[in-house]
Amino acid sequence: MDKVLTWFINCWVALVVLANVAAIVGSFVGAATFWDGWKRITKTYSPFNVANFIMEVASLSPALGAMYWRDRRRAATDVKER
């Protein structure tokens, strides 16, 4: 089960990263100029954009939950082995 959870975590994080890269590329492609695309990216990924931060955490939450579950399973098997 540990390998399955690790695989799921890695795949989910990769999907979130790919979605963000696609959004960045799409912003540049859809913009009239490079500067307009750059302004859109800096506005979207600004540290003061709380909505984007919440959406990033929400999109990563399945991986974070699986990581928590995997760590609890590892801790439980470590206690049993002692």
Secondary structure, DSSP 4 states (H G I P E B T S, - for coil): -HHHHHHHHHHHHHHHHHHHHHHHHHHHHHSSSHHHHHHHHHHHT-TT-HHHHHHHHHHHHHHHHHHHHHHHHHHHHHHHH-
